[in-house]
Amino acid sequence: MKLSTEIKSQMENINHLNIVEGLSSALENWKTLLENEREVLYKNILSAIAQQNYPFYESETKVILIYRAIVNTVSLNSDITGWEEPIPFKKLDGTDLFYLNLELEPEARIEYHLIVDGNSICDPSNRFKSANGLGELSELAMPGYQKHPYFHDYLYGRIGSYDGLIKHILPSGILPYTHDVYVYLPPGYDKNKKYPTVYFQDGPDYIRFALAPYSINWLILENKIEPCIAVFVTPPNLHQPIEPNRSTEYGMNDDYVNFFCNELMTFIDENYPTVQSSDKRLVVGDSYAGLISTYISFVRNDLFGNAYSQSGYYSFKDDRLIRLINDSERKAINLYFDIGTYERKVGAGFLPVTELDFTSGNRRMQNVLSDIGYHFVYREYFEGHTWGNWRRHLIDALIYFFGINGEIK
């Protein structure tokens, strides 16, 4: 195999997507290469990584990951493995390099860690990172995935800010504990005007990881959506394994629904100039919070006519909400929900085994809503159960609900 010239050419002609044709074959046939060919390939791989031309895309569906160290084992843990069954890298004989060839959908985006001799780390060669409540994850976006220009400054793990938000502490009442609430006001805010409102469950995470205030601000400034007020509600004991917490609130808890509708919404309407109409209120949530957001709109559609669920936990209690909707008369609500195709084992280790497949749960919800005749939007993406997923697609939903210039519904 006379590959030295081809390898050198391939590695020196990497475009902005780092596409290198034939690399996976060269790595797989490493043992058959001549010594000088191996040297050329090895040096050019390191040079490309040093220049941050990484990961290596061989085509619109093929990508190669590289790890360099003197270690025993390297594997990939990711959305595509369900975070349970890591995929092992292969060792390049006689070097300190490990590699993994992957094939994904052209528009796929995944988050991942490397497991190196049993330790979980971000990929040190990959500058693209996504933050979440448990730390950073490396990000791999295939060539067909469209990164939104709003997030150019957030590609490497930067999180959102509370700057400009107004904090309130709601006292205990229906629920026997306080809630921190953060309020976003739009550019040019005028207390003499009336504004639609969007309420976010998991408020701090939507601020820091979904960049919701930042995105809303840009959408308003660019005249993509009408000015609105955003309300971010903090669950108790955030990211702590003690009760009460988001699970006790978001598991279709009617006391939480009463708090949300009778105390939180009332407080916002009394202190800010809101449009007090159900069709101008939107409730948003992810995962467990997507479940409760849909439930709030279903049982109190007189107050919240719009709901957006991101990767909603619709399999909760053997499809309890799906069965409730199926057994009830159609409500006047406008639903938008989306899910990742890599969400087949969400919450493995602490959720019931029969409820881990969020993708199928959302598809069952879609089928029931369609059969009953609901007005809804349903989307699937080649992504996992991550804030990087929810951050990107929140923009589309906000334009759907509050869009102007012909971009609404």
C-alpha positions in Angstrom: 0.0 0.0 0.0 1.6 3.2 -1.2 -0.2 5.7 1.1 2.5 8.1 2.3 1.8 10.7 -0.3 -2.0 10.3 0.0 -1.8 10.5 3.8 0.3 13.6 3.7 -2.1 15.2 1.3 -5.1 14.2 3.3 -3.8 15.5 6.5 -2.6 18.8 5.0 -5.9 19.6 3.2 -8.3 19.7 6.1 -11.1 22.2 5.6 -13.1 24.0 8.3 -15.0 20.8 9.0 -11.8 18.8 9.5 -12.8 16.4 6.8 -10.1 13.8 6.0 -11.0 11.1 3.5 -9.4 7.7 4.0 -8.1 8.2 7.5 -10.2 5.4 9.1 -8.9 3.0 6.5 -5.3 4.0 7.1 -5.7 3.6 10.8 -7.3 0.2 10.4 -4.5 -0.9 8.1 -1.8 0.5 10.3 0.1 -2.7 10.6 0.4 -3.0 6.8 1.9 0.5 6.3 5.6 1.1 5.7 7.5 2.7 8.6 7.9 6.0 6.8 4.1 6.0 6.1 3.3 5.4 9.7 5.6 8.3 10.7 3.9 10.6 8.2 0.5 9.7 9.5 1.4 9.9 13.1 3.0 13.4 12.8 0.2 14.8 10.7 -2.4 13.6 13.2 -0.6 15.3 16.0 -0.1 18.4 13.9 -3.8 18.6 13.1 -4.8 18.2 16.7 -2.3 20.9 17.8 -3.9 23.2 15.3 -7.3 22.3 16.7 -8.5 20.7 13.5 -10.3 18.0 15.4 -12.4 15.8 15.6 -11.6 14.3 12.2 -14.6 13.9 9.8 -14.1 11.4 7.0 -17.5 12.0 5.5 -20.8 13.5 6.5 -21.5 10.3 8.5 -18.0 9.1 9.6 -15.9 10.7 12.4 -12.6 9.6 14.0 -11.7 10.3 17.6 -8.0 10.2 18.8 -6.6 10.0 22.3 -2.9 10.3 23.1 -1.3 8.9 26.3 0.6 6.0 27.7 -2.4 4.2 29.2 -4.0 0.8 29.1 -7.5 1.4 28.0 -9.6 4.2 26.5 -13.4 4.1 25.7 -16.2 6.4 24.8 -19.2 7.0 27.1 -21.9 9.0 25.5 -25.5 9.6 24.5 -25.1 6.9 21.9 -24.1 4.3 24.5 -26.8 5.2 27.0 -24.0 6.2 29.3 -23.8 2.6 30.3 -21.9 0.6 27.7 -18.7 2.4 26.7 -17.3 1.8 23.2 -13.6 0.8 23.4 -10.9 2.6 21.4 -8.2 0.7 19.4 -4.5 1.1 20.1 -2.2 2.0 17.3 0.6 -0.5 17.8 4.0 1.0 18.6 2.5 4.5 19.5 0.8 6.3 22.3 -2.3 6.8 20.1 -5.8 5.3 20.5 -8.5 5.8 18.0 -12.2 5.2 17.5 -14.1 5.2 14.2 -17.8 6.2 14.6 -20.7 6.4 12.1 -23.5 8.8 13.0 -26.4 10.5 11.2 -25.2 13.6 9.2 -27.1 16.0 11.5 -26.2 14.2 14.7 -24.8 15.9 17.8 -23.6 14.0 20.8 -22.0 14.8 24.1 -19.4 12.4 25.6 -16.7 11.6 28.0 -13.6 9.4 27.6 -13.0 6.6 30.1 -9.3 6.4 30.5 -8.1 3.5 32.7 -11.4 3.8 34.5 -11.4 7.6 34.9 -14.0 9.7 33.2 -12.6 12.9 31.5 -13.4 15.3 28.8 -11.6 14.7 25.5 -8.5 16.9 25.9 -8.1 17.3 22.1 -11.6 18.6 21.6 -12.1 22.2 22.5 -15.9 22.0 22.0 -17.7 21.5 25.3 -21.2 21.7 26.8 -22.0 22.5 30.4 -24.6 20.9 32.6 -25.4 20.6 36.3 -22.9 17.8 36.8 -20.0 19.4 35.0 -18.6 19.7 31.4 -19.0 17.2 28.6 -17.2 17.1 25.2 -19.3 17.9 22.2 -19.2 16.3 18.8 -21.4 17.8 16.1 -21.5 16.1 12.7 -21.0 18.2 9.5 -24.8 18.5 8.9 -25.6 19.8 12.3 -26.4 23.5 12.3 -24.8 25.4 15.2 -26.8 28.6 16.0 -24.8 31.8 15.6 -26.1 33.1 18.9 -23.9 30.6 20.7 -20.6 31.4 19.1 -19.2 32.7 22.4 -20.5 29.6 24.2 -18.9 26.8 22.2 -16.3 25.9 24.7 -18.2 25.5 27.9 -19.1 29.0 29.0 -22.3 29.2 31.0 -25.0 31.9 31.1 -25.2 34.7 33.6 -27.8 36.0 36.1 -26.8 39.6 35.2 -29.9 41.8 34.8 -32.3 39.3 36.3 -34.5 40.3 39.2 -34.6 37.9 42.1 -37.6 37.3 44.3 -38.1 34.8 47.1 -41.6 33.5 47.3 -42.6 32.5 50.8 -43.9 29.1 51.8 -47.7 28.6 51.3 -49.3 25.7 49.5 -45.8 24.1 49.6 -44.1 24.3 53.0 -40.9 25.9 51.7 -39.7 29.0 49.8 -38.9 29.3 46.1 -36.2 31.5 44.5 -37.6 33.1 41.3 -35.7 35.1 38.7 -37.5 37.5 36.3 -36.2 38.7 32.9 -37.5 41.9 31.5 -37.2 42.7 27.8 -35.1 45.5 26.1 -37.1 48.7 26.3 -39.2 47.4 29.1 -42.2 49.8 29.8 -44.4 49.2 32.8 -47.2 50.8 30.9 -47.2 48.1 28.3 -48.5 44.5 28.6 -46.2 41.6 27.9 -46.7 37.8 27.3 -45.0 35.6 29.8 -42.9 32.5 29.5 -42.4 30.4 32.7 -39.4 28.0 33.0 -39.1 25.1 35.3 -35.5 24.2 36.4 -35.0 28.0 36.3 -31.3 28.2 37.2 -30.4 25.5 34.7 -32.3 27.3 31.9 -30.4 30.4 32.8 -26.9 28.9 33.0 -27.0 26.0 30.6 -29.8 26.7 28.1 -28.8 30.4 28.0 -32.5 31.3 27.9 -32.3 35.0 28.9 -29.5 35.5 26.5 -31.4 33.9 23.6 -34.7 35.6 24.4 -32.8 38.9 24.4 -31.3 38.3 21.0 -34.6 37.1 19.5 -36.3 40.3 20.7 -33.5 42.6 19.5 -33.5 40.9 16.1 -37.3 41.2 15.9 -37.8 37.5 15.8 -40.2 37.4 18.7 -42.4 39.9 20.5 -41.0 41.3 23.7 -41.9 39.1 26.7 -41.3 38.6 30.4 -39.5 35.4 31.4 -39.9 33.8 34.8 -37.4 31.2 36.1 -38.5 29.0 39.0 -35.9 27.2 41.2 -36.8 23.8 42.5 -35.8 23.1 46.2 -32.4 21.5 47.0 -31.2 22.1 43.4 -29.0 19.1 42.2 -29.1 17.6 45.7 -30.3 14.0 46.4 -32.6 15.1 49.3 -36.3 15.9 49.4 -38.1 18.0 48.5 -36.6 18.4 45.1 -37.5 18.7 41.4 -38.7 15.1 41.4 -41.2 15.6 44.2 -42.5 18.7 42.5 -42.5 17.7 38.9 -44.0 14.2 39.3 -47.5 15.5 38.4 -47.8 16.9 41.9 -51.1 18.8 42.2 -49.8 20.8 45.1 -47.0 22.1 42.9 -49.6 22.9 40.2 -51.6 24.9 42.7 -48.5 26.7 43.8 -47.5 27.5 40.2 -51.0 28.7 39.2 -52.3 30.3 42.4 -49.2 31.7 44.0 -46.4 32.1 41.4 -48.5 33.3 38.5 -50.6 35.5 40.7 -47.4 37.1 42.1 -46.0 37.8 38.6 -49.3 39.2 37.3 -49.6 41.5 40.4 -46.0 42.8 40.1 -45.4 43.0 36.4 -47.5 44.2 33.4 -48.5 40.9 31.9 -51.1 40.0 29.4 -53.5 38.0 31.6 -54.7 35.6 29.0 -54.0 31.9 28.7 -52.9 32.2 25.1 -50.2 34.6 26.1 -48.7 32.3 28.8 -46.2 29.6 28.0 -44.8 27.0 30.4 -41.5 25.3 29.5 -39.5 22.4 31.0 -37.0 19.7 30.3 -37.2 16.0 31.2 -39.2 15.8 34.5 -39.9 19.5 34.0 -41.3 18.8 30.6 -43.7 16.4 32.2 -45.0 18.9 34.7 -45.1 21.7 32.1 -47.4 19.6 29.9 -49.5 18.6 32.9 -49.9 22.2 34.1 -51.2 23.2 30.7 -53.5 20.2 30.5 -55.2 20.6 33.9 -55.1 24.5 34.0 -55.5 25.4 30.3 -57.6 28.3 31.5 -54.4 29.9 32.7 -51.6 28.3 30.6 -52.7 27.6 27.0 -49.2 26.9 25.7 -46.7 24.3 26.8 -43.2 23.3 25.5 -41.6 20.0 26.7 -38.0 19.2 25.9 -37.3 15.5 26.2 -40.3 15.2 28.5 -40.5 12.2 30.9 -43.8 11.0 29.5 -43.1 7.4 30.5 -43.5 8.5 34.1 -45.6 6.0 36.1 -46.3 3.8 33.1 -47.4 6.7 30.9 -49.7 8.3 33.5 -50.0 11.6 31.7 -50.4 10.0 28.3 -53.2 7.8 29.7 -54.9 10.8 31.3 -54.9 12.7 28.1 -56.2 9.7 26.2 -59.0 9.2 28.6 -60.1 12.8 28.7 -61.9 15.2 26.3 -59.6 17.3 24.1 -58.5 20.5 25.8 -57.8 23.9 24.1 -54.0 23.8 24.5 -51.2 24.4 22.1 -48.4 21.9 22.6 -44.8 21.8 21.3 -42.5 18.9 22.3 -39.3 17.4 21.0 -37.0 14.5 21.8 -33.6 13.1 20.9 -33.3 9.7 19.2 -30.5 8.9 21.6 -32.7 9.1 24.7 -33.3 5.4 25.1 -31.8 4.9 28.6 -32.4 8.1 30.5 -32.0 7.9 34.2 -30.5 4.4 34.2 -29.7 3.4 37.7 -32.4 5.4 39.4 -35.6 5.4 37.2 -37.7 2.3 36.7 -36.2 0.2 33.9 -39.6 0.2 32.0 -39.5 4.0 31.9 -36.0 4.7 30.6 -36.9 5.0 27.0 -37.9 8.6 26.7 -37.8 8.5 22.9 -40.5 5.9 22.8 -42.5 7.7 25.5 -42.6 10.8 23.4 -43.6 8.9 20.3 -46.5 7.4 22.3 -47.6 10.9 23.4 -47.4 12.0 19.7 -49.7 9.1 18.7 -52.3 9.8 21.4 -52.4 13.5 20.6 -52.8 12.8 16.9 -55.6 10.3 17.5 -57.5 12.8 19.6 -57.0 15.7 17.3 -54.8 18.0 19.3 -53.0 21.0 17.8 -49.3 20.3 18.4 -45.8 20.3 17.0 -43.5 17.3 17.4 -39.8 17.2 16.5 -37.1 14.5 16.8 -33.4 15.3 16.7 -30.3 13.1 16.5 -29.2 14.2 20.0 -29.3 13.1 23.6 -30.7 14.1 26.9 -28.5 17.2 27.3 -28.6 20.9 27.8 -26.8 21.4 24.5 -29.8 19.8 22.8 -32.3 21.9 24.7 -30.4 25.2 24.3 -30.4 25.0 20.5 -34.1 24.0 20.0 -35.5 26.4 22.6 -35.0 29.1 20.0 -37.3 27.3 17.5 -40.0 26.9 20.1 -39.9 30.5 21.2 -40.2 31.7 17.6 -43.2 29.3 17.2 -45.0 30.7 20.2 -44.0 34.4 20.2 -42.8 34.9 16.6 -43.5 38.0 14.5 -43.0 38.8 10.9 -44.9 35.7 9.8 -42.9 33.3 11.9 -45.6 32.4 14.4 -47.3 29.0 14.3 
